[in-house]
Amino acid sequence: MRPHVLLSAAVSVDGYLDDASPDRLLLSNPEDFDRVDAARADSDAILVGARTLRRDNPRLLISSPARRERRVVHGKPEHPLKVTISASGELDPELRVWHGGGDKLVYTTDAGAVRLGRTLSGLAEVVSLGATVDFGALLDDLGRRGIGRLMVEGGGWIHTAFLSQDLADELLLAVAPLLVGDPDAPRFLHPAAYPGGSRRRMELADVARIGDVALLRYLPRRVDPPADENPRRAN
């Protein structure tokens, strides 16, 4: 059985994950960062793409000692499995994700596996998905490993792949009161052939306020029934 896939992202009002400066743009506030930490603690694995690793150099660990202890008490590893996708296999062994708690797993291609077999030996398990990265096969493999809940933290190309292939069960979107407006900055989503096109409406399951951040919870696979008529609004 495939894991439940939760997409998690913080965005500006105009849909950016970051700005184009060398320093990371902090979109969330402390309360929302703690919410993300709790969501990580409830997950069996956390997935990010190679671009996110290179840009943000995250550790992908649970910060709260109490949450780590609670996981251990329930027979789980202290930290979730860290999962990365890299088709090219161009991953620096000095990145922080490889060093510290939690097991590490990299999905790649046949060509990428050759490179990663040299650079990440002893740091992470490397799994080839063939000539290309097949996201469905990735989820099948995680399911066989006993992963029941997968938290996907980005970046934009990864979120786009899961949504365009109809593989996401849940979307948590934290919207920060900021405007980026830079075409060179990374966006939450990219152009793609999304299931149902622009007329498909996801179910809005919940809305919460976390300080100055709005948290939206969508269920991408549950859609509103089509209306009998949907006339365009007059100007």
N, C-alpha and C positions, 0 to 999 in steps of 0.2 A: 504494500500500500504506500502511495506517495505521501510525503509529509504535508501538513497544512502550511501554506505559504503566506507569510505576512510580509508585505512591503512596508517599510518604514522610512520616512523622509521628512526633513524640515526644509521648507521652501520660503522664498520671499513672496510677496503678494503677486509679483509678476513672473513667478514660476522658476526662479533660479535656485540652485543648490549652494551657490557660493558666488563671490565676485572673482575678478580676474587678477587680483593682487597676489603677491607671494604668501601673504598671511591668510589663514583660514578666517572666513566670515562667520561669526557666531550668530546663528539665526535663532537658536533656542535660548531660553533663560534657565537658571539653575533648577527650577521646579520641573521643567520639561526634560532636562538632562536626567534628572532622577527618574522620571517616568520611563525614559528609554532604558535606563539601567534595569528597572523592574521588568520591562518587556524582554530584555536579554536574559534575565534570570529565569523567565518562564519558557525560554526556548531551548531546544536541544542542539541547535546549530545556528551560527550567524554567517551570512554570506555577503561578500563584497567583491567587486570586480577589481581587476589589476590597476585600472586607472585611479580608482579611489585609494588603493594602497600607495601608489606612487605619489599622489597629490597630498593626501592627508596623513599618511604613515600612522594609521591607528593601531592600537593594541588589541582592540576587540575583547576586552575583559570586563567582568562584572566588578564595579567599584565597591559596592556595599559589602562589608564583611558579613553582616547578618544574612544577606541574600545568598552569599557563597556558602555559609554554614548551613542554611536551610536546604540548599541543593544536596549537600553531602549527607545530611540527615535522611533525606528521601532517596538515598542510593544513587544519586547522579554525580557526575564529575563536578568539581568545583566551578569550572567554567565550561560554557558550551563549546562544541566543536567549531573551529574556525575554518570556514570554507572560502576558497578563492577560485575565480575563473580567469584563466589567461590562455587565449588561443595561441599566442606567439611563444609563451614560455619565458618572456623577458621580465623576470622578477629578481630583485636585488636580495641576496641572502642576508643583508644587514637590516632590512626592514624590521620594525619593532614587532610586527605580528608573529614572526617566527620565534621570538624569544620571550619567554614568559609562560604563564599557565595555559592550559587547554591544548588538545590535540589539533593538528593542522592537516588540512586536506586541500589539494589543488586539482581542479579539473582542467584539462587542456586537450590539445590535439596530439596526433602521433608525432608531428614535427616538434611541438612544444615539449613533449615528454622527454625527447632526447636531450634538449637543452636543460630542462629542469632536473633531470636525473643527475646532472653534474653539479648544478648550482645549489640545489636544495637537499642534497643527500644528507640524511640524518636530521633534517629540520622539519620535513613535511612529507606526507604520503602523496604521491603523484599518480593520478588516474587519467589515462587517455580515453577520450570519447570517440576517437576515430579521426577522420579527415577534418571534421568541423566539430564545434561544441554543440551538442544536442541537449537542449535544456530539459526535454522530457526524459531522456536517458539519465541525465544528472539526477533528477528527482527520483527516478526508479532506483538508482544506486543508493541514494540517501535513505530511501525507504527500506531497502534490504539491510542497511546498517542500523536500523532501529530508530532513525530520526523521525519523530512524530510531529515536530513543530520547527519550521525553518523561518528565521527572521532575515529578510533581505534588506541590507542597509545602503545599497547603491553600487555604483553611481547611476547616472541617467540612462546610459546604454543598457545596463542590467535591468533596471526597472522597465524600460521600454520593451525589452525582450520578454520578460515575464507577462506583461500586460498584453502585448500584441499576440503572444502565443496562447493566451487564455489560461495561464498557469497560476495566476494569483487568486487566493481565496479571500484575502483581506488587505485593505490599504489604510494605513494610518498616516495622515498628512498633517504635519504641524505647520501652520501658516504664520510667519512672522511679519510684523508691521514694518517691513522694509521694502524699498524698491531698488533693484540693481541696475537694470537697463543697459547692461553691457553685452553686446553680441558675442564677445569672446569668453564670457563667463559660462560655466557649465549649467545646463538646464536639467530640470527634473525629468522631462520626457522629450523624445525626438520624433520626427515624422515616421509613421509606420502604418501598416494596414491593421488597425485595431478591429477586433471582432464586432460586427454590427455597425461599424462606421460611426459617424457623428450623431446618429439618431438613437444610439443605444445609451440608456441612462442607467448608471449604477445605482444601487440602493444606498442611500445615506442612512447608516445604522445608528450613528451617534454624533453629537457635537458637544465639545467641552471647552471651557475657557481655562487656560493655565497662565495666569498673569496676563501679559499682553500678547500671548500666543493663542490662536484658535486651533483646536485639535479636531480634525474631521476623520470619521471612521466610515469607510466605504466598503461595500461587498461587491467586488467587480462582477461576479458571476450571477448575481441576482439583479435582474433588470426590471424596470417598470413595464407593465403591459403596454403595447402600442396603443396610442390614442386613435380614435376613429378619424379625427382630422387634426392636423397640426399646421394651421395656417401661419405664414410668416407675419411677424408683427409689422404693422404699417409704420412708416417713418413719421 
